[in-house]
Amino acid sequence: MGKQVTEMLKGTLEGIVLAILSGRPAYGYEITAWLRDQGFSDIAEGTIHAVLVRIEQRGLVDVEKVPSEKGPPRKVFSLNAQGREYLEEFWRTWSFLAERLEQLHKVPGAEHRFH
């Protein structure tokens, strides 16, 4: 992934993680592995961990400690009602931005018009 993709992801990663959790509960490494499988190869597990800590602190997920075969118990995250509301708002905002960007992209010469 290039630097531009990485920068754009920073602003959307919380929504992406919540969208993943809307499908089923998961722990950090599962989320990281899934994102890597989807082509986000440069995503670091530490980055996802930081996102999970933030969304937990904001009350968007419920956390359950599940025993692990290796090492300490895993924290499994699941989306709660507040997280679902946040995710719905995220998708509304994403749709709004995507529509505006698509309109701008279709305007011939838009990148030169305001210089």
Buried (B, 14 or more C-beta within 10 A) or exposed (E): EEEEEEEEBEEBBBBBBBBBBEEEBBBBEBBBBBBEEEEBEBBEBEBBBEBBEEBBEEEBBBBEEEEEEEEEEBBBBBBBEBBBEBBEEBEEEBEEEEEEEEEEEEEEEEEEEEE
